[in-house]
Amino acid sequence: MGMGHADITRRSLLGSAIAVAAVAVTGTPATAAASTRDKGAVPLLWREFVRSPFTHPQIPYVGRAGYGRGARSFPRRHVVADVTAYGAVPDGTTDCAPAINRAVADAGRAGGGTVLIPPGTYRIDDLIRIGYDNVVLKGAGSGRTTLYATKNLTELIGVYGSRYGGDKSSWSWAGGLIWLAPKSRWDSLVAAIRDWAWPFEGWTGNKRDEWETLTTVSPAEQGSWTVTVADARRLRPGQLVLLRLADDAGHTLLEHMSGGGPGPVAYYWDDKTKLTSYVPYEWPVRIARVAGRKVTFERPLPLDVRPEWDPRLTTHVPALTGAGVEGLTLRAVETPQSPHLLDKGYNGVAFQCTYDCWADDVVVRDVDNGFGLVAASSSTLRRTRVAGRGSHHPYFCREGSHDNLIEDFTVEERTVPAPPNTQLHGINVEGLSSYNVWSRGEMRMGTFDSHRGLPFANVRTDITVNNNGRHGGDASAGPLFGARFTHWNVRVTNGRAGLMRIDGLAPYSATVGLNEVTEFDQIDVPDFTGDLHTRLELYGTTDTVRPRNLYEAQREL
């Protein structure tokens, strides 16, 4: 959002949105679009949405998701280092991790820039750490530069147990062999893991106590761009803050995330201890403007702000911003996929406590877990691919990750049969993660893995999927879905309904433009009783819904 968007009004938006939507739908002005609408290709839901894009009850506003609020291109930073000058040799046998990490660190200390990895195969016996703002690790293209990883995160860092107990390995959903995280946050996480003090992984530290209040916030409605604060003296334009919302004893915040009404009110929340550990909800956002006690954000509010949730703007651990990975393949030494939840950590690329970061033209192969978003926000994964022997989570999005964009992505079919006692999830979202978008994808295996932990307001659009995976999540993590999930133009090649058609599963949500599917091998069941207030339109069609891509159409508003 540019500064001018702070002055958005419903009237001005509506006038332009209807015209833009008509052109986006048909390529013609609004007057010429009537015949297309009459044919039913433009669903009623879209016409409703353009009238109230920030407050629609079923469809979330995600038009600002991703790096730079949905920027089409990434910065081209000047080259400050070539890893071969630091001793990296593309012979596939020399350990090049020390050279690459030294080059990245030098670039960071110099204030940022591009670190080049020329064509070839570079063995790495350690993980690659990007912990400095504005540093871009850039290969010559995913078909020309390969990092060959020989060790896993258990070997490199140590055993990582679950803070919720049991014998699970947290490397099943955390960390990467290329790991983007602020240096101080990464150091703190690794120290805790080595001490067997299993940490929280998000924006307020290992014990969720590394924050302080900047100001309290007056009541406001979901979709508002501007809030009133008690004291704006510590706030400034461009500043990254956390909006912090705590739950109350009646769990009305969790009910609100679920859309409210009789179903969520009747749901028993108190024994969902894993879910309740995820609150307070922490939403990172940049401030666009401060005018007296009025503070305007670069995105609209994701939820209502109510006094009973003790709303406040707070500080947070340092963020990583402006960093990226481009043009390379990360290939792990091929080993059998581990039993479910016992992954050793042959993981791909992880983003943690990042804001406005990205990956572009990156392939991961033969990994336990592919691309991870862990307490990551406002970041873009573009032209990414997961390939090889099969993965537990090809993409995972958890621990309060918000406003991310994953587009032009591919999950390839596995190259070897799945070993016994393993799981395949697909594109995962959990842990109160919200307003994330998966767009223009091809999934040759997997599923839309809503993994409990009450994720809400997420969009999957313009995706082809061979729906052969399963969702995960502990019962103590609560519902599969909160409110305002949208599946828009989804092509299911094997006709399996599970987690694709969500009008019987997700409250206050929408399924639009889905081909006909049937229920078989299902494990997904609704969490809430009664009327879910869900919508189903253009069911039984393939690629007839207009606009074809919900995110792209929202972005044009």
N, C-alpha and C positions, 0 to 999 in steps of 0.2 A: 504494500500500500504506500503510495506517495503521500505527502503531507495533505494534498488536496482531498484525499479520501476521508479525512477527518470531518469534512463538511458534508458527507453523504446524507441525503434525505430520502425518505421512502418515495416521495413524489418524483424527484429527479431520477432515482434509480429505476422506478417502474417505467417511466417514459422511454428511457434508453434501453432497458433490459428487454422489453417486449420486441423492439425493433431488432436488437442484436440477436435475440433468441431466434427470431424468425429467419434471419439471414444464416445463422449457424445451422439451423435445421434444414433449410432448403436451398441456400445459396441465392435467395431472391428476397426482395423487400417484403415487408409484412403483408401488403395487399395481395401479393402473388402467392403467399404461403397458405392461403385459406384452403385450397384444394388438398394440399398435403395433410393439413390438420383434419379435414373432413374424412380422409381415408383412415384416420385413427393412428397414424404413425407417431404423432406427437401426443404423449399421454397427458391426461388431465393433471397428473402430478407435476409435470414440468410447467404447465400453465399456472398452476398454483404457486410453484416455487418462485417464478420470476416476480410474482406479486409480493412475496414475503421471504426473500432468500435467507435472511439471517435468523428467522424464527419459525421456519416450516416445521410442523410437528413430526414428520417422518424422514425428511431428507436433510442431512447436515450441510452447512455451508463450508466447503473445502476449497474454495477458489483461490485461497492464499497459501495452500499447503506447499511445502518444499523450500529449498534454498532460495533466499532472496524473494520470498513471498511468491514463488512460482516462476522464477526467472528462467528464460529460455536457454541462456548460456551461462557458463561459469567463467570466473576471472581467468585471464591468461597472465600469470605472474612471471616476472623475469627469471631467467635461469641463474641460480646462484651456486649450483653444485652439480657435478657429474660423479656418480658413484664409482666409476672406474678410476677417477683421480684419487679416490680414497682407498684403493686396493681391491675393489670388486672385480672379479674375473668371470666372464660368462662361459665357463667351461663345464658347468654342471657338477663339478666335484669340489671346488674351493668354497669354504664357508664364507659367504659374502655378507652375512648379517651384521657383523661388527662394522664393516665399511659403510653399509647403507645406513645404519643407525647413527654413525658419526656424521655422515653427510646431512641427515635430517636434523640432528641436534645443532650443527653449525648453521644451517639455514634458519632454524628457529631463533638462535641467539642473534642472528643478523637482522631479525625483524620479519622474516618470511621470504618466500620465493619458491621457485620450482627446483626440485631435485630430480635430475634426469637418470633414468636407467636405460641405457642403450639396448638394442636388440640382443637376444641371446638367452640362455638359461643360467640362472644364478642360484646356486644352492644356498639355503639359509638354515642354520642349525639353531637359530633363536628366533623369537618373534620380532616383528618390525613395529616400532613404537612411533606414533605421530602425536606428540604432546604439545606442540607449539602452534599458535595462531598463524594463519596465512601461509602455511607450508603445504605444498602440493607435491606428492610423490608421483612421478609421471614416467611410464614406460613408453615404448615406441608403438604400442597397440597390443590388444589382448592376444593377437595372433603372432606377435613378434618378440615380446618380452615375457619371460616366465620366471617366477620365483618358485623354486622347488624346496618345499619345507620337509625336513626330515624328522622333526620331533613334535610332540604334542604338548599342550599346556600343562598337563600333569607332570611331565618330565621337566619342563622349563620353569614352572612356578611352584607346583606342588599339588597335593590332593586338595580339592575344593568341595567340601561338604555343603549340605543344604542348611540354611538357618532355620528351617522348619523340621529338622530332624530326619531320621532314617539314614539309609546308606546310599542315597542318591549322590550323583556327581553334578555339581553346579556347572561344570564345563558342558553339560548337556544343554545349557541355555545361556551361557555367558562367555565373553572373551573371544578374541580372534588372534590368528597368527599375523594379521595386520590389525593393529588395535589403535584406533583414534580415540584419545581421551586426554584431558588436561594432565600435564605431567604430575602435578601435585596430587590429583585425584587418583591417577594410576598408581603412584607410589604408595598412597594410603591403602588402596584396595589390596595390592600385592602384599604389603606388610601384614594386613589383617588375615589374609588367606594363609600366609606362612605361619601365623600364630594360631591358626585354627579358630579364629574369632570371626565366624562367617558374617560378612557385612551386609547392610543395605547398600544398594549400588547406585543410588540416585543423587539428586541435586543438593541434598542436605547432609551428606557425609555418611560414614559407616554406621553411626548410631542415630542418624536423622536429627542431630542436635546442632549442626553447624550452620545456623542461620540466626538472623536477628530482624526484628520488625523495622520496616521503613516507615509505614503508616498503616492505619486501618482504613477500610473501604466502606462507603455507604451502600445501602441496598441498590441493586441494579438488576436488569433483566438479561437473560441469555440473548445474545445477538447485539447487545449494545457495544459500541466502539469506545465510548467515553464513560468514565466513572468519576464520582466525587470522592476525594480522600480527605482525611482529617487534617493532614499536614503534608504539603508537597515540597518542603524545603530540601529534602534529600533526594528528590527526583529530578531527572533531566531527560531531554530528548535523546534517543539512541541507547539509553540505559536498558540493560537486560535485568528484569526482575522476575520473581516468582509471585504469582497469585496463589495464595494458600487458603484452602477451604477445609476446615475440620468437620467431622461428622458430629451429630449429637446423639444422645442416649436412645432416641427413637429411630435412629438411622434414616433420617429424612433426606440427608444428602444422597445416600445410596438409592433411596426411592426415587429421588429426582433424576438421578442418572439413568434410572430404568423407565422414565417417562411418567411416573406417578400413577395414581389411581388404585383401584381395589387390589389388583394382582400384586404389585410391589408392596403395598401396605400389609397384605396378608402373608407375605413371604417371611420366613423366620431367618433373621440375619445373625442372631447372637452367636450361633455355633459356627459361623463361617469365619473362623479365626484367621485364616490366611488372607481372606479378602479384607477383613477389617484392619489387618496390619498394613495394607496399602494406603490407607488414608492417614493423614490429610492428603487430599488431591493437590498436586503441585503442578502449576501450568507456567512454563517459562514464556515470557513475551517481552518484546522491545516496546519501549515507550516512544510514540511518535510525536506527541506534543504535550506540553504542560502549560496551562493557562489558569493562573490562580490555583484553585483547588480542583480544577477539572483536568483529568489525565486521559489522553487518548492513546489507545494501543494500536499496533500495526495489524491486529486481527480482532474480530469481534469476540465478546465473551463466550466461552464454551458452555457455561452454565449460568443459572441465576446466581446472584450474590445476595445472601440472606443473613441477617444478624445472628441467627442461631448457629451459623457455621463459622463464626469468629473470623470473618474475611479480612485479610491483610495482604499487603505487599511486603515481601521480605527479600533479604539477601540470600545468597546461595554459594556453594563452592565455585571456584573459577570455572568458567565455561571454555570449551575449545570452539573457536569460530574461524571461518574462512579457510579451513583446511580441506584437502581432498586427495583422492587416489584415482589415477587415470591410466588407461591404456596398458593393462598388464593382466596376466593369468597367474593366479596363485594355485599351485598344484601340490597337494600333500602326498607323501609317500603312501602308496596304496596298501591299506590294511582292511580287514573285514570290518563292517559296521558293528559297533559295540551293542550289547544288549541294552534294552530301553532304560534310559536314565543313568547309564553307567559310561557315558561318553568320556573318552580320555582327553578330548580337546584338540583334535585336528580340525580346528574351526577356521573359517575364512576371514572375513573383514567385519570388525565390530566397531560401532559408533557408540560412545558412552559419554554422557554429559556434553554432547555436542549441540551446537546451534549454528545454522547457516554453514553446514559442511556438505560434502558430496562425494559420490563415487560415479565414475563415468567410464564405460567400456572396460569393465572388469569381469573376469571369469574366475570362478573358484571350482576346483575339480578334486574329487576323491576326499571330500571333507565330511566331518561329523555334522557340522552345522555351517550354513553358508554365509549369509549376510545378517548381522545382528544390529538391532536398534535397542539400546538399553538406557533408559532415561535420556533418550536422544530426541531432539525436537528440531523442526524447521530445516530438515536436511533432505537431500534428494539422492536417490539411487537411480541412475539412468543407464540403460543399455548394459544391464548386469545379467549374468548367467550362472546357474549352478549345474554342474555336469559331473559325470563319473560314476562311481560305484554306488551312489545312493546316500541320502542324508536324512538325519533325524528331523531337523528343522532346516529346510532350504532357506527360508527367511524367518527370522523371529523378531517380534516387536513387543516389548514388555517393559515392566518397571516404570510405568508412567511415561511412555513415549508419545509425543503429540505432534500433529501438523506436519508429518513427514510425507514425502511423495516417492513411490516406487513405480517407475514407468519404463516401458519397453523392456520388460524382464522375461526371462525364460528359465523354466525348470525342465531340464532334459530328462528323458527316460533313463533309468539306471542301467548301467552296463553289465552288472552282475545281479543274480537273484538276491533278494533280501534274505539275510540269515534269520534263523529262528529267533523269536523273542525280541525283535526290533520293531520300531514304529516309524511311520512316515506321516508327517503332518502337512507340510505345504507352506502356505503363507500364513504365518501365525500372528495373532494379536491377543494380548492379555494384560492383566495388571493395571486396570483403569486407563489404558492407552486410548487416546481419542483423536478424532479428526485426521486420521491417516488415510492415504489413498493408495490403492494398487490399480494401475492403469496400463492398458495395452500390454497384456501379458499372454504368454503361452505356457501352460502347465501340462507337460506330458505325463506327469504323475503328481499326486498330492491332493490337497483339498483346501478349502477356505477354513483354516483352523482357528475358530474362536475358542480360546483355550481356557475358558472360565476366567475368574478375576474381573468380571464385569467391564470388559471393554465396551465403549459406546461411541456412536457418531463416527463410524468408519465406513469407507466407500470402496467397493470393488467394481470396476467398470471396464468394459471392452476387453474381456478375458476369455480365452479358450482353455478348457480344463478337462483332462481325463480324470474324473473324480474318483480316485481309488485310495485316498488316504483317510485318516480318522482324526477327530479332534482329541485333545488331551485335557488335562487339568484335574486337580484334586477336588473332591467334593467340598472341602473346607474353603476353597477359593470362590464358591458361590456361583452365580449365574454365568451361562455361556455368553449371553448378550445383554447389554443395556439397550437404551433407546437409540433410534436414528441410525441404524445400519441400513445401507442401501446397496443392493446388487442390481446393476444397471448394464444391460447388454452383455449377458454371460452365455457362452456356448458350451454346453456340457456334452462331450463327445460320447460318453458311455451311458448317458441317460439316467444317472444316479442322482436322486433328489437331495441326499443328505448334505446339509450345510450350504446348499445352493439356493433352493427355494425356502425362504425363511419366513413366509407369511404365517406359518404355524409355530414359529420359534421365537422370533425377536420382537419385543414390544415396540410399538410406535416406529415401525421400520417399513421398508419398501423393497419389493422384488419387481423389476420392470425389464421386459424384453428378454425373458429366459425361455429357451426351447423346452418342449415338453419333457418332463422327467418323471421317473417312478421311484417308489421307495423300495430299496433293498439294501441289505447289510447295513441297517441304520443303527446308530447309537445316540443320535441327537434327539432329545426330548425337551419340550418346553419347561421352563423353570417357574413360570408364573401362571396362575389360574385365571379363568375368565377371559373377557374380550381383550386381545392383545393390541387392538387398534392398528393393525398392520394393513398394508395395501399391496395388491397384486394387479399389475396391468401388463397388457401385451404378452400374456403368458402363451406359450406354444409357438412363439415366433423366433426367428433367428435374424439378427441384424436389421430388423425393421424399425426399431425404436429410433426416434429423432428427438433430440440430438443423440448421436451414436455414443459419444463419450461424455459422461456426466461431468467429470472434472474439467475437461477442456471447455465445455459450454459454460460452466460456472466461472471459469477463469476469464472468459470473454465479457462477463457482466461488468 
